[in-house]
Amino acid sequence: MTETAEAPTGELAQERRLVTELPGPRSRALMARRKAAVSAGVGTMLPVFITDAGGGILRDVDGNSLIDLGAGIAVVSVGNAAPHVVERVREQVGRFTHTCFMITPYEGYVAVCEALNRLTPGDHEKRSALFNSGAESVENAIKVARAATGKPSIVAFDHAYHGRTNLTMALTAKSMPYKHSFGPFAGDVYRAPMSYPYRDGLSGAEAAARAISMIDKQVGASETAAVILEPIQGEGGFIVPAPGFLPAISQWCTDNGVVFVADEIQTGFARTGAMFACEHEGVVPDLVATAKGIAGGLPLAGLTGRADLMNAVHAGGLGGTFGGNPVACAAGLGAIETIEELGLVARAGQLESILLERLRDMATRHPVIGDVRGRGAMIALEFVRPGTKEPAADVCAAVAKAAHAAGVVVLTCGTYGNVIRLLPPLVIPEHLLHEGLDVLDEAIRASCP
């Protein structure tokens, strides 16, 4: 299939279709069961229960078909039930579902690590290890950095999101809902200011100098094991740092014996129009944390990095019962095969052109849109009070609610709760993307008369 071709979408009709209000009666009945069975601490953004998904469509229990502009938070980039993923998973399930790689290993784990070593930035010698989730990958990146350097301190950034475990909550910036009432958190974690061009007006070099000055004064390179950042921040608001910021931070780490960790969990695997977002500025991280788009929807995460770092940990220091499960590894190989076969890196660039053109046009007509930003199929709108940069979280929520009611799944994010993020599957048909954007445009108009 050529780079510009769209992926097959199976038998699921690629059309938005609403036959009931949302949520419909069957979804409401299931929500009642959910309330009686599931912890109230588990949130739900859009209370419709899904039976089928593929291409750019989610079909619910009431027969409604919704346009998916969220991809399960950038997870099903290759589409739901992608043929190569399904084929490899079916074959693996028929053979065995678990042995634990630390007990009796299997080829699939090794093959995924080989693929990660090949695909992540840099041509240096690498090693990888596999886990279940992005948070686990980040936790293990910190373990590796501390073991390799013998230093304790970790620097993360404003607006960062790195996970929900105790250590990753310490790295995460936003309190509600991720950290509120869950402390105390892991220590020796410090926070530096992020480059946020829309709000700070700084060049990449200026923003990097500000961050490095803070690290030097408040932590010290001699105490810093690692600096961790997202090349494009996800939950923080799809913040794309100013050009030059990432290279300057990376170079400071190299010059000072500090491990540079790129959290590519949301940005990785073709999402931004490069296989990994660091590639846009030629940055080669010491360690790369991956998950989300790695395995077409199955739980798999990876940590890949310089061989000397990854091998600095004692035998048995990395791992876990389910890490690199054989079925998840099969899915990962199927997802990588799909990305390469369908040219999804280039496809993300094509989607970027559509998204930016449409959203920038909306911004000229809706003064509540303060900023349009992102790369590839990872694009966001930041909502503000017209004529100011005051965050308009209420408007953002109203727009998302209106889009949901019309059958288009969009996600919100941002430190100030005022950003709508668009993460369509990379295989979404273009007519669905345009229709989804039409609905979003109307939702903004209706919410901002």
ABEGO torsion letter per residue (X at the ends): XBAABBBBAEABBBBBBBABBOBBAAAAAAAAAAAAABBAABBBABBBBBABBEEABBBBAAGBBBBBAAGGGGABAAEBGBAAAAAAAAAAAAABABAEAAABBBAAAAAAAAAAAAABBEABBBBBBBBABAAAAAAAAAAAAAAAAGBABBBBBBGBBAEABAAAAAABABAOAAABGAOBBBBGBBBBBBBBAAAAGBBAAAAAAAAAAAAAAAAEAAABABBBBBABBBAAGGBBBBBGAAAAAAAAAAAAGBBBBBBAAAABGGAAGBABAAAAAGBBBABBBBBGAAAGGBBBBBBBBBAAAAAABBBGABEEAABGBAAAAAAAAAAAAAAAAAGAAAAAAAAAAAAAAAAAAAAAABAABABBBEBEABBBBBBBBBGBABBBAAAAAAAAAAAAAAGBBBBBBEAAGABBBBBBBAABBAAAAAAAAAAAAAAAAAABX
